[in-house]
Amino acid sequence: EAGVVQSPRYKIIEKKQPVAFWCNPISGHNTLYWYRQNLGQGPELLIRYENEEAVDDSQLPKDRFSAERLKGVDSTLKIQPAELGDSAVYLCASSLGDRGSGNTIYFGEGSWLTVV
Amino acid sequence: GNSVTQMEGPVTLSEEAFLTINCTYTATGYPSLFWYVQYPGEGLQLLLKATKADDKGSNKGFEATYRKETTSFHLEKGSVQVSDSAVYFCALSDMYSGGGADGLTFGKGTHLIIQP
């Protein structure tokens, strides 16, 4: 079974330019997450979806970040315009949302963003 | 709020040494606990998990026991290998707060270096 798929793996852009990341979760996983991981730090949650509904976006910088999950499957995270401080790894993850199993969350390989 | 504290790295050991990486947590409800591993240039992989007090998670020779009385989930391995070199993240998912499947709160990560 395929895991969480993300693209692109690597992206270098100039500041003030837009960038978008795409994620395809594990089949059947209703819950989708976007995390940001800064160098030397643990991941931090940006947004969580239950199907197509964003149920927790409290940590998403809404002035420049946006996300969508049309049809409750794939998701896109966009940054416009990018700033130097946005350089990080953007991780997509998914889960069944099953509390009985401890809600195991599976991660993609990440999209590595460098803003210059 | 929820938080995870793990020992600072890097931790450098010789091959076949005994490993302990300490992790303690603070949670408002009844969390599930996880250890994730991140190899260089890769995304996060689930290493092991425990969903309730006194549960022991194990995988690939690694073990961790959910200790509610000490709010700890220390990672151990009896004999490490060079291939275990990676960054290890302790994390919790709180099953009490909010509705649906909650996201993960991560520690800052511990960089493990195993020398031949």
Interface residues (C-beta under 8 A of the other chain):
Chain A: T31 Y33 Y35 G40 Q41 G42 P43 E44 L45 R48 E50 V55 D56 L91 A93 S95 L96 G97 D98 R99 S101 G102 N103 T104 I105 Y106 F107 G108 E109 G110
Chain B: V4 S32 F34 Y36 E42 G43 L44 Q45 L46 K49 A50 T51 F89 A91 S93 M95 G98 G99 G100 A101 D102 G103 L104 F106 G107 K108 G109
